């Protein structure tokens, strides 16, 4: 499921960004896609347990799921 989630270039880009920069909000403007499309990509990454969500008011902050990274650190290290 991890490879399927990361097979899409936009999802891979989102994941790499979170991997490099840590927790942050993700905007559809950053990727030049519709909000519904971004929501779909985020959903796929969450279902694969690659990212986690933290809500602060109406803002959603995403971060990499560190437990998942620890399962295969060398694989994820090459994505940075």
Number of C-alpha atoms within 10 A of each C-alpha: 12 13 9 11 21 20 11 11 10 16 20 17 14 20 24 18 18 20 20 12 12 13 17 16 13 18 14 13 10 8 13 10 12 12 13 10 13 20 14 13 19 23 15 19 23 17 14 17 18 21 23 16 16 13 10 8 6 6 11 13 15 21 19 24 17 14 11 15 17 11 10 10 12 10 11 14 12 7 13 12
